[in-house]
Amino acid sequence: MSFPTHNTNWATSSKGNLWKRANGVVCVVGQRKDGRYWARRGDDFLPGSFESIEEAKRAAETGQSGDSESNLDDEDWS
């Protein structure tokens, strides 16, 4: 199965997370139960967490990690 590789704007998924496609890579951002944000780029969750949704979106697009090196477990996902 192939997916389009064109860039998209940020949109809300059926699970309530924000997502977009940038240069053929899917970027996803969501909020943790503690109010911070996580970011995913392609198949990989970025290490750490983010204070704001804007920071998480920027990190998902660029691949930069958050300020904390903690791992996410299933409980942290929205």
Helices and strands as residue ranges (DSSP letters): E 11-12, E 18-22, E 25-31, E 37-41, E 44-45, H 53-62, G 74-76
